[in-house]
Amino acid sequence: MFSERTLPEFKATSTEVTKEEGLLLYQDMILGRFFEDMCAQMYYRGKMFGFVHLYNGQEAVSTGVIKALIQKKDYVCSTYRDHVHALSAGVPPEQVMAELFGKETGCSKGRGGSMHMFSSPYNFLGGFAFVAEGIPVATGAAFQSKYRREVMGDEENGDAVTACFFGDGASNNGQFFECLNMSALWKLPIIYVVENNKWAIGMAHERATSVPEIYQKASVFGMPGIEVDGMDVLAVRAAAKQAVERARAGEGPTLIEALTYRFRGHSLADPDELRSQQEKEFWQTRDPIKKFAAYLSEHNLADRSELKAIETEVQKTIDKAVEFAQNSPEPDPQELHRYIFAED
Ligand SMILES: Cc1ncc(C[n+]2csc(CCOP(=O)(O)OP(=O)(O)O)c2C)c(N)n1
């Protein structure tokens, strides 16, 4: 069956974007899209191993939230669909690609692969294979920010904000409820971003969920819940900015539900036969990149040739990332136990 929730309306005129900001948002979304397309190519050429989950279609969520965080000290926590969150958080594309190739130069030293991106210099907390596993980790990061400020008097890092991404499937997991309770109780500086792409592998969200409007669940914890069009980068960014301000001001967490769609199967191993053609075509018409390109030209912020120049540059960056990954060494088998926190 094919049914759709009505997307909340967002008036783009209610937000201001400079040309520079607009081009940066566009560049970040293009980076996410082209990077994932390259991953598909490399996966089918046998360069990557294990499950690889791509983010195509959801770019406005990563870009809209992470680019609204602004400050370098802020944290980002992801799921197994993590490449693009890592890129938006600033992890260099060559390090993400090398990780996918299982190389020593990858952001997790080639030990993690697709589902376990991690980068301490960029405050990127992972990459987790288990559904909802990142939610308590992100909540812990937000707790330490508050602890630093209130107990340790660390004004510089104490107001860092954490953005925690997860899927609609994860919102039915107990960790979601436990963490929302704690973070509301302690007024932690965190934004929970649920990317409702309607499906958890082959399980339709409405079939598995008593109250499918996830943003409504915030109210029982006494936190704001915002429903947003996840295919509109400006709408996501506006919601995220509001949540960041609240968090930074010590007013506590926000739950943002971004209504979005993944354009590919659950992973590259999924033939994607369960979702109807009609549904897929409907969401393709909402492609967040095309939508934002149209916005930029309608508002005279960029013409086609400027956008094309960005696309060409991004493609070059990705080609270089592949070359870097190809030419990088594999981890030395002698170092199998390095980075493991265990004693004999
Ligand atoms: C704890 C746990 N249970 C089950 C799985 C198997 N599994 C992998 S992905 C997935 C669906 C999750 O869907 P969602 O949270 O909506 O994220 P999306 O894939 O849509 O990004 C499931 C059930 C898992 N990885 N971890």
The ligand as an ORCA input file, in Angstrom:
! r2SCAN-3c Opt
* xyz 1 1
  C      19.850     -4.217     17.742
  C      19.702     -4.589     16.301
  N      18.616     -5.258     15.898
  C      18.459     -5.597     14.593
  C      19.427     -5.263     13.672
  C      19.235     -5.601     12.193
  N      18.948     -4.360     11.462
  C      19.909     -3.748     10.765
  S      19.359     -2.354     10.051
  C      17.813     -2.541     10.658
  C      16.731     -1.539     10.346
  C      16.870     -0.236     11.050
  O      16.090      0.750     10.412
  P      16.149      2.260     10.781
  O      16.527      2.435     12.214
  O      14.862      2.865     10.351
  O      17.363      2.875      9.940
  P      17.563      3.001      8.350
  O      18.175      1.715      7.881
  O      16.246      3.265      7.742
  O      18.528      4.114      8.177
  C      17.729     -3.727     11.404
  C      16.498     -4.189     12.071
  C      20.568     -4.576     14.138
  N      21.548     -4.203     13.322
  N      20.674     -4.234     15.453
*
